[in-house]
Amino acid sequence: MSSTPLRLAVIIGSVREGRFGPVVASWITAQAARHDRFEIDVIDLAEAEIPLALPAVPPALEPDPPRPAGMLDLTERLAAADAFIVVTPDYNRSFPAALKAVIDWHFTQWQGKAVAFVGYSGASGGLLAIEQLRQVFNELDAHTVREYVSFPRYYLLFGEDGQLLAPEEPAAAAQVMLDRLHWWAEALVAARALAA
């Protein structure tokens, strides 16, 4: 087991005005801090420049395409991460366009790394978005862990202070997910080192 904490990026996938994503991200970040096996970086996509028009040559063929200046910090932070937790709602039975654009602007930054999901929405709890994201990340040679956390009707589950009204079950699910994410991230860090 590595004595150096693995680097975990918690990505807030929604950039919509009035979004609830930062509340959910704050909750999972606190869970990860209690887990105490990751160095955590919260990445808010609303703080980055994310053009929908992609470079002419895809990042799978050109790993370092010219990127907007407002995306360079994001790219560096994604590259530095050993694992990701993507916090996502579902919009129209899918995930946010800004999140897809960020994924598509990158390739090696995801490759050979572990990804977990925390979803929230009115009915499905983000599961519709999560299932589609699994396919996308698998195509990028990332490993998505089976475990996840989901908040259906999230607006009934969190109080005005941003805290869960009944935290025990979600906290237990988060612990299981974080354990599995850490296991895979550690294995993949070792595998990437062997391949280097």
Secondary structure, 3 states (H helix, E strand, C coil): CCCCCEEEEEEECCCCCCCCHHHHHHHHHHHHHHHCCEEEEEEEHHHCCCCCCCCCCCCCCCCCCCCCHHHHHHHHHHHHCCEEEEEECCECCECCHHHHHHHHCCCCCCCCCEEEEEEEECCCCCHHHHHHHHHHHHHCCCEEEEEEEEEECHHHHECCCCCECCCHHHHHHHHHHHHHHHHHHHHHHHHHHHHC
